[in-house]
Amino acid sequence: MKHLRGQLVVMALICGWAASAHAAMHWQPAPHKEGIMHMRNAPEVFRLIDGKDARVTLMSPDLSTVSIHPDVSGQVTIKPDGMEYFHVLIARHDTADTSTTAIQYFHSFGRPTSVSPSLLVNSAKSELEIIPDPLPREHWQYRAAHRAKFIIRFKGKPLANQVVELTTENGSRQAIKTNASGRLAITLPDDFPITHADYRHNQPAELLLDTTYTFNGHRYRTLLSAPYIVNSAHWQSFSGGLLVAGGGMLMGGLMSWRLARRRKAVETKTRKREQS
């Protein structure tokens, strides 16, 4: 019953997140087919929400681009192109007075390349852009209760005092302003309703950063989607406790074994004296 209540809480949070915070165009990861999720050559699958009539572009580490056409549900499947490091999906929708851009970075495996990931991050993808500073890579990820840094730029220049809204799949919301150099640092909410002792059993959740800027009567809006994971303190403390407990049991067992050997040695000496 407790497990069922936990599942219902997670489902309610996800539904509320999709219905409220994600009223604008944005990317979401789509489930992989079972059995290929952890394969290095598995394709990346994403779904563009509220992206009807949007133009979608895939940018590779060397800044080459290719047009992508989502299916009727907004889903795109990106097969590895042979280039290691990060790629980025860019969806754009324009009207007479509004331009909206949705961005999602993802890692793809392939042959190592000499191109620095910073080249991809710093390249212009839209007039208004939320830039990871830095982009999480290798074995580091956005993590609950840890700080994440970003830069907000418009046409290549930082935006001071720009309001950015953070929303998470787990139901957290907050608004943050950039400083004078267009930078902001966010402590990601520690809001996972359920955590597990085994790190591998803690699935990531999605965060969404959203900001809007009006220039010469035209409204620009950009949204950056990214995964974040459980604070390691939740599972490390549990593992540490098991390690301490296991160590205590081992030491206790060793001491008992030594005492038993000593008693046996004393008993043997006593019998020999009595026999003599």
Order of alpha helices (4+ residues) and beta strands (2+ residues): alpha-beta-beta-beta-beta-beta-beta-beta-beta-beta-alpha-beta-beta-beta-beta-beta-beta-beta-beta-alpha
